[in-house]
């Protein structure tokens, strides 16, 4: 499924009716045009994505089996538990999964998240007040956090 936006096409892979993959186009810099969805919300998955970009809490569609290490799956499960409008630091997530020394590994697992809109890794931020990283580029993370009103918009 392809969801058109003013920032590019979001590709969502469905297998047996479950979300199996999600890819956002990489953005190295803030686009000159405002973000907007250009695809009508016609099914559950598209409606979910529309809600995400509106900063609304909605039920996550059924997800397929996540391929990753046991550690990555633990991190992704902890990320999925972060409520809309809230954030956790990489360190808080490391402690939440019982591995307080694994802050960098948690960051790496966030970067390997195969479903960035469905497992909301944009809600994981740096302890120093920065927003941290995001595999598809920081403009997406800033947009998602701003839509959820968890941080003030930056520059």
C-alpha positions, -999 to +999 in steps of 0.1 A: +000+000+000+013+034-009+002+065+010+010+098-008+021+128+013+035+161+004+068+148+018+069+117-003+053+082-004+050+061+027+050+024+018+032-001+040+036-038+034+007-060+044+010-098+047-021-119+054-039-087+065-012-077+090+013-049+088+046-064+080+067-033+070+066+004+068+090+027+050+091+065+051+111+084+024+144+096+039+145+133+046+179+149+053+164+184+057+131+200+065+110+201+033+100+236+021+063+226+019+040+218+048+033+181+055-001+169+043-016+135+035-027+132-001-043+098+001-078+093+013-082+071+044-100+042+029-089+013+051-079+006+087-042+010+080-045+043+061-069+056+088-043+047+115-016+065+096-039+096+092-045+095+130-008+093+137-001+124+117-029+142+135-014+133+168-044+112+178-044+080+198-059+052+179-058+014+179-028+000+161-037-024+133-026-060+136+011-064+132+029-093+116+057-112+132+086-089+138+119-101+126+147-091+149+168-103+178+152-110+212+167-077+225+153-057+196+119-072+201+120-063+238+129-027+229+101-025+203+076-039+228+087-013+253+084+015+227+049+003+218+038+009+254+047+046+253+014+065+252+006+092+226+020+125+238+046+110+261+083+104+256+109+082+272+147+085+270+169+058+256+181+052+291+146+049+305+139+023+279+171+004+287+161+003+324+125-007+315+137-038+297+161-046+326+193-037+309+203-003+322+238-004+305+224-009+270+215+027+262+234+027+228+220-007+220+185+006+226+192+035+202+204+009+176+172-011+181+152+020+176+170+026+143+162-010+132+125-006+139+107-021+109+074-003+116+083+033+126+047+046+125+032+015+142+059+011+168+064+048+177+101+051+181+098+089+176+087+089+212+122+079+223+144+109+230+179+118+243+184+124+280+201+157+273+168+172+260+176+166+223+153+145+202+179+119+193+178+102+159+153+088+135+160+063+107+140+082+081+155+116+090+148+141+118+121+161+100+098+131+104+106+128+141+101+165+147+068+164+128+055+134+147+065+148+181+051+182+173+018+166+162+017+149+196+027+182+213+055+166+233+081+191+223+082+226+211+088+229+173+125+236+166+140+260+141 
